[in-house]
Amino acid sequence: MTRVLVAGDHFVTPTLIVEALRDRLGSAMTTLDIHELTLPWPHTPFGPVAEVDEASGDEETLVAAVAGAEIAITQMAPFTARVLAAAPSLRLVVVCRGGPVNVNLDAARAAGVSVRATPGRNAVAAAEHTIALLLAALRQIPDIHNGVRAGQWRSDLYALDAVGSELSGATVGLIGYGAIGQRVGRILSAFDATVLVHDPYAPDVASVGLDELLERSAAVSLHARLTPETAGMVGAKELARLPRGAVLVNTARGGLLDYEAVVDALESGHLGGAAFDVYAEEPIPPASRLLTAPRVVLTPHLAGATRQTAERAARLAAEEVAAHLHS
């Protein structure tokens, strides 16, 4: 029997993962000795655990749960050096997210543990959320909604200097063109928008320079990975290149963007609107200027939060387990 730890949470649940394994493996499920653990995320925020980041739970619980396991499937469990050292039988860790940020990869490599992730699991959800945020910012839907609920019926918003903009005919710049950026681009094309891309590493796409993209775009959406090269890639200097009244969206990583410079641009009127799902610090600190900035739409890092994302992550994880068992 192959002992398997299924360390799910309240999003990618243990039940979801086990069902995906059963669907993929069929009769081979009888060869697995499955042990389930439910971690507290998202009822309790994730965070750093020892040397890994964006993790849920604690080392002590995981050390006990992973004992004797050859395979572990999780989304948020902290696979630290200490945990890996306590699991000499472990050969495979599958992380149900785009990247294994909650795994000490150096320690896993030294221990002979293969680490797999499920990239693309949330591409559909994140792309659709990006478009929703872009439309909300272009038309200032949250502010108008709140006004109606407060008893306001503002016909003055029909004034030419108060109305929003359309996506049709607009030029929208995408910084980063991976699975999410590509899907956003296809959706924008269906709106009859013109799409510009800045991604020097994307194959089969005409990538323009960052300065050119900023200068030509009525709206910009960030989809780059956060690396030493991309950290802080959009700051005051880059924002100044945008046409006055442009809209900025970030559903990628907070570290790509200088949010203080964004608030300055919103307050000065240079930015016509902004919409964010990710931030330099999460949760947003109570004193953050973002919370009082004008024309900004904020969601709490849930662009990928759909049932289909969780189901897709479980299915992709089951594929990785099947490949391991058949190798």
C-alpha positions in Angstrom: 0.0 0.0 0.0 1.1 3.5 -0.8 0.5 5.9 2.0 -0.9 9.3 0.8 -1.4 12.4 2.8 -4.2 14.6 1.5 -3.8 17.9 3.3 -6.6 20.0 2.0 -8.3 23.1 3.3 -11.7 24.8 3.1 -11.2 25.6 -0.6 -9.4 22.7 -2.1 -11.0 20.3 0.3 -9.7 16.8 1.1 -13.0 15.4 -0.2 -12.5 17.1 -3.6 -8.9 15.8 -3.9 -9.9 12.2 -3.0 -12.8 12.3 -5.5 -10.4 13.5 -8.2 -8.0 10.6 -7.3 -10.8 8.1 -7.5 -12.0 9.5 -10.9 -8.5 9.4 -12.3 -7.1 6.1 -10.7 -10.2 3.9 -10.7 -9.4 0.5 -9.3 -5.9 1.6 -8.5 -7.3 3.5 -5.6 -7.3 0.2 -3.7 -3.5 0.4 -3.6 -3.6 3.8 -1.7 -3.7 4.2 2.1 -5.2 7.8 2.2 -5.0 10.0 5.3 -6.8 13.3 5.3 -6.0 16.5 7.1 -8.0 19.8 6.8 -6.0 23.0 7.2 -7.7 26.2 8.5 -7.3 28.4 5.4 -9.2 30.5 4.3 -11.0 30.7 7.6 -7.6 31.6 9.0 -5.3 33.8 6.8 -2.2 32.2 5.3 1.2 33.5 6.0 4.8 32.6 6.5 5.6 29.4 8.4 9.3 29.0 9.3 11.1 29.6 6.0 8.2 29.1 3.5 5.5 31.6 2.6 1.8 31.6 2.0 1.2 28.6 4.1 -1.6 27.4 6.4 -1.2 25.2 9.5 1.9 24.5 11.6 5.0 22.3 11.3 4.0 20.1 14.3 0.7 19.1 12.9 2.2 18.4 9.5 5.1 16.4 10.9 2.7 14.1 12.6 0.4 13.8 9.6 3.1 13.1 7.0 4.8 10.3 8.9 5.2 7.3 6.6 3.7 9.0 3.6 5.2 8.5 0.1 2.9 11.1 -1.5 1.5 14.3 -0.2 -1.1 16.5 -1.9 -1.8 19.9 -0.5 -2.5 23.5 -1.3 -1.2 25.4 1.7 0.6 23.0 4.0 4.1 24.2 5.1 6.6 21.7 3.7 9.6 23.2 5.5 13.0 21.7 5.9 11.9 20.4 9.3 8.8 18.8 7.9 10.7 17.2 5.0 13.4 15.9 7.3 10.7 14.2 9.4 9.3 12.4 6.3 12.0 10.1 5.0 9.5 8.0 3.0 8.2 11.0 1.1 8.9 11.0 -2.7 6.3 13.4 -4.1 4.6 16.6 -3.0 1.9 18.0 -5.2 0.8 21.6 -4.5 -2.6 22.5 -5.8 -1.7 26.0 -6.9 0.3 27.8 -9.6 3.6 27.5 -7.8 5.0 25.6 -4.8 5.7 28.7 -2.7 4.9 26.8 0.5 7.6 24.2 -0.1 11.3 24.5 0.7 12.5 23.4 -2.8 16.1 23.2 -1.8 15.3 20.9 1.1 13.0 18.8 -1.1 15.7 18.5 -3.7 18.3 17.4 -1.1 15.8 14.8 0.2 15.0 13.4 -3.2 11.4 14.6 -3.1 9.8 15.6 -6.4 7.6 18.7 -6.2 4.8 19.4 -8.6 2.3 22.2 -8.9 -0.9 22.9 -10.9 -0.2 25.9 -13.1 -3.2 27.2 -15.0 -5.7 26.0 -12.4 -7.1 29.5 -11.9 -6.4 31.0 -15.3 -10.1 31.1 -16.2 -11.2 32.6 -12.9 -8.4 35.2 -12.7 -9.0 36.3 -16.3 -12.7 36.8 -15.8 -12.1 38.6 -12.5 -9.6 40.9 -14.3 -12.2 41.8 -16.9 -14.8 42.4 -14.1 -12.4 44.7 -12.3 -11.5 46.5 -15.5 -15.2 47.2 -16.4 -15.9 48.2 -12.8 -13.1 50.7 -12.9 -13.9 52.1 -16.3 -17.6 52.7 -15.4 -17.0 53.3 -11.6 -19.7 50.7 -10.9 -19.0 50.2 -7.1 -19.1 54.0 -6.3 -22.3 54.4 -8.3 -23.9 51.3 -6.7 -23.1 52.6 -3.2 -24.6 55.9 -4.2 -27.9 54.3 -5.3 -28.1 52.3 -2.1 -27.6 55.5 -0.1 -30.6 57.0 -1.9 -28.7 59.0 -4.6 -30.0 59.1 -8.2 -27.3 61.0 -9.9 -28.4 62.1 -13.4 -25.4 64.5 -13.3 -23.2 61.5 -14.0 -24.4 61.8 -17.6 -22.2 64.9 -17.8 -19.5 64.5 -20.4 -16.7 65.0 -17.9 -18.2 62.4 -15.6 -19.1 59.5 -17.8 -17.0 56.4 -18.1 -15.3 54.7 -21.1 -16.0 51.7 -23.3 -13.7 48.7 -23.9 -14.8 48.6 -27.6 -12.2 50.5 -29.6 -9.9 51.0 -26.6 -6.3 50.0 -26.5 -5.5 47.8 -23.5 -2.0 47.0 -22.5 -1.1 43.6 -20.9 2.1 43.4 -18.9 2.8 39.7 -18.8 1.3 37.2 -21.2 1.2 33.8 -19.5 -1.9 31.6 -19.2 -4.0 34.4 -17.5 -2.8 37.2 -19.7 -3.5 35.3 -22.9 -7.0 34.5 -21.8 -7.6 38.2 -20.8 -6.3 39.1 -24.3 -8.8 36.8 -26.0 -11.7 38.2 -23.9 -10.6 41.8 -24.7 -10.5 41.0 -28.4 -14.2 39.8 -28.2 -14.9 43.3 -26.8 -13.3 44.8 -30.0 -10.4 46.2 -27.9 -6.9 46.5 -29.4 -4.5 44.5 -27.2 -0.8 45.4 -26.7 1.5 43.0 -25.0 4.7 43.6 -23.1 6.4 40.2 -22.3 9.9 39.6 -23.6 9.7 35.9 -22.8 6.3 35.1 -24.4 6.6 33.1 -27.6 4.6 33.7 -30.7 3.4 37.2 -29.7 4.5 40.7 -30.9 5.8 42.2 -27.6 6.3 45.9 -27.5 8.5 47.9 -25.1 7.0 48.8 -21.7 7.3 52.5 -22.4 5.4 52.2 -25.7 2.7 50.1 -24.1 2.2 52.6 -21.4 2.0 55.6 -23.7 -0.5 53.9 -26.1 -2.9 52.3 -23.6 -6.1 53.6 -22.2 -6.0 50.7 -19.7 -3.2 48.5 -18.4 -3.5 45.2 -16.7 -0.6 43.4 -14.9 -0.1 39.7 -15.4 3.7 39.3 -14.9 5.3 36.9 -12.4 7.0 38.6 -9.4 10.8 38.1 -9.8 13.8 40.3 -8.9 13.5 41.6 -12.4 9.9 42.6 -12.3 9.6 43.8 -8.7 8.4 47.4 -8.6 8.4 47.5 -12.4 5.5 50.0 -12.4 6.2 53.1 -10.3 5.7 56.9 -10.6 7.9 57.2 -13.7 5.9 54.5 -15.5 2.5 55.8 -14.4 3.4 59.3 -15.7 3.7 57.8 -19.2 0.1 56.7 -19.2 -2.4 59.0 -21.0 -4.3 61.1 -18.5 -7.5 59.3 -17.4 -6.1 55.8 -18.0 -7.1 52.8 -15.8 -4.8 50.4 -14.1 -5.6 46.8 -13.0 -3.5 44.4 -11.0 -4.6 40.8 -10.3 -1.0 39.4 -10.5 1.2 40.2 -7.5 1.3 43.3 -5.3 5.1 43.6 -5.5 4.9 44.5 -9.2 3.5 47.9 -8.4 4.3 51.0 -6.3 0.9 51.6 -4.6 2.0 54.9 -3.1 2.6 56.2 -6.6 -0.7 54.9 -7.7 -2.6 56.8 -5.0 -0.7 59.9 -5.9 -1.8 59.5 -9.5 -5.4 58.9 -8.5 -5.5 61.9 -6.2 -4.0 64.1 -8.9 -6.5 62.9 -11.5 -3.8 61.5 -13.8 -5.2 58.0 -13.3 -8.8 57.8 -14.2 -9.4 54.7 -12.1 -7.7 51.6 -10.7 -8.8 48.2 -9.6 -6.7 45.7 -7.5 -6.9 42.2 -6.1 -3.4 42.0 -4.8 -1.3 44.3 -2.6 2.2 44.9 -1.3 0.9 43.9 2.2 -2.1 41.6 2.7 -4.5 42.3 4.4 -4.3 46.0 3.5 -3.2 47.9 6.6 -5.9 50.1 8.1 -3.8 53.2 7.6 -3.2 52.5 3.9 -4.0 55.4 1.6 -5.6 52.9 -0.9 -8.6 52.6 1.5 -9.4 56.3 1.0 -8.2 56.9 -2.6 -10.7 58.1 -5.1 -11.9 55.9 -8.1 -10.4 52.7 -6.9 -12.0 49.2 -6.8 -10.5 46.7 -4.2 -11.1 43.0 -3.8 -9.3 40.8 -1.2 -7.0 38.5 -3.3 -9.8 36.3 -4.6 -9.5 36.5 -8.3 -9.0 32.8 -8.5 -11.8 31.9 -6.1 -14.3 29.8 -8.0 -15.5 26.3 -7.5 -14.2 25.4 -10.9 -10.7 26.5 -9.8 -10.7 24.2 -6.8 -12.1 21.3 -8.9 -9.5 21.9 -11.6 -6.6 22.0 -9.1 -7.7 18.6 -7.6 -7.9 17.1 -11.1 -4.5 18.3 -12.1 -3.1 17.0 -8.8 -4.6 13.6 -9.4 -2.9 13.6 -12.8 0.5 14.2 -11.1 -0.2 11.3 -8.7 -1.1 9.0 -11.5 2.1 9.9 -13.4 4.1 9.1 -10.3 2.4 5.8 -9.6 2.9 4.7 -13.3 6.5 5.8 -13.5 
